[in-house]
């Protein structure tokens, strides 16, 4: 760490930190907050999944495959028929908000993760 200087403004003491070191400190604080969320059990996504989500034509299928679920498994967990889920995944049907919420819950993701 570089040289820290103190200054007094209106009777209060302040510490002056070089800008690069201040930015490094802020990055460290932000990183620690993220690591605390991970230690608390927040799920993280591998880069391969994130890249696939950018390019996929079916986020539901991508998450389903990531969770290692068959179409039948996900349909049963969401309380819908397998053909209906297949039509949603293929884009032939959109699915109601209620159905999409149930699919998201079964996939353990937020609704906005599957609808873009």
C-alpha positions, -999 to +999 in steps of 0.1 A: +000+000+000+013+034-009+017+063+015-015+074+032-019+111+041-043+127+065-060+160+061-084+180+082-115+195+067-139+215+088-124+200+119-127+164+108-098+142+099-098+123+066-074+098+051-063+103+016-057+071-004-043+069-039-071+062-064-058+029-076-055+016-041-090+028-033-104+010-063-086-022-052-100-019-018-136-015-032-130-045-054-119-065-024-150-055-004-173-064-033-155-098-038-159-106-001-196-099-002-200-123-031-179-149-014-201-146+018-232-153-003-215-184-018-204-196+017-241-191+028-251-215+000-261-193-029-258-213-061-233-203-087-234-211-124-205-225-144-193-204-173-204-230-198-240-228-187-239-190-188-226-190-224-252-216-234-280-195-219-269-166-241-272-187-273-300-211-266-334-210-282-349-227-250-337-216-216-360-241-200-343-270-220-309-256-210-317-255-173-334-289-175-304-304-191-281-287-165-303-302-137-300-336-155-338-339-157-357-356-185-387-340-201-409-364-181-391-356-148-396-318-153-432-322-166-441-342-135-424-318-111-442-289-127-476-307-128-480-305-166-480-331-194-448-341-212-462-331-246-471-296-233-436-291-218-421-302-251-442-276-270-431-249-245-395-259-249-397-259-287-415-225-288-447-238-302-465-227-271-456-200-246-472-214-214-492-194-189-475-174-162-486-200-136-471-229-156-439-210-162-437-203-125-441-240-117-414-249-143-390-223-128-397-237-093-391-273-104-358-261-120-349-241-088-345-209-108-363-176-108-391-170-133-370-143-150-342-168-156-364-188-180-383-160-197-362-133-215 
